[in-house]
């Protein structure tokens, strides 16, 4: 798509935002699946305690913690965390696209 007029720019911005929302919804789905993965997780605090560190790392593409032999996550949890990392990367890519487009539009005027 050529970004040579306001209409095309607006459409492109909306499509980027739609992609961000899509991947955000996927992150929420995976988080919900993780929170439902164990009967021991009775509260939001329990879920946060168990997953906050590894999901924070996964958000930035670091899933090296999962490759260690002494991890206390099940195979299903590891698969979900890896999926979370993929969706987080996609979300971050579209966020960066959006920021770059805004910078280009601001500097191009």
CORKALIN-V647264 format. One line per field, one symbol per residue. ss: DSSP state (~ for helix, > for strand, _ for the rest). phi: phi as a letter, one per 40 degrees, with the letter a starting at -180 (. if undefined). burial: b if it has 9 or more other ideal C-beta (glycine too) atoms within 8 Angstrom, else e. A space follows every 10 residues. Layout:
ss=???
phi=???
burial=???
//
This chain:
ss=_____~~~~~ ~~~~~~~~~~ ~~~~~~~~~~ ~~~~~_____ ___~~~~~~~ ~~~~~~~~~_ ___~~~~___ ____~~~~~~ ~~~~~~~~~~ ~~~~~~~~~~ ~~~~~~~~_
phi=.ccbaccccc cccccccccd cdcccccccc cccccccacc ccbcccccdc bdccccccdb gcbcdccccc cbbccccccc cccdcccccc dcdcccdccc ccccccccc
burial=eeeeeeebbe bbbeebbebb eebbebbeeb bebbeebeee beeeebbeee beebbebbbe eebebbeeee eeeeeebbeb bbbbbebbbb bbebbebbee beeebeeee
//
